[in-house]
Amino acid sequence: LKEVEYMRQDASVECGTDEHKPITNLAIVFIVFWPIGSLVLYTLLLAACYKPLKKKTRTALTRATRFLHREYVLTYYWWEALE
């Protein structure tokens, strides 16, 4: 008897088949790029907020990204991107 495995999320897809390979490749891409992409996004958002934060002016962007920098003093506002 041959043991057959199926995906948990879609039981119609048999693991190791041609139908399963693109799904696996997509999962690998997201696993690799999610940590890098979020770091780049946070860094770009915080860089865009630097001048308004330094001038202590509120903009739509500084309000929207407040969760990234509100716990830090201005000198260390970028720390969330590294954390």
Buried (B, 14 or more C-beta within 10 A) or exposed (E): EEEEEEBEEEEEEEBEEEEBEEBEEEEEEEEEEEEEEEEEEBBEBBEEBBEBBEEEEEBEEBEEBEEBBEEBEEEEBBBBBEE
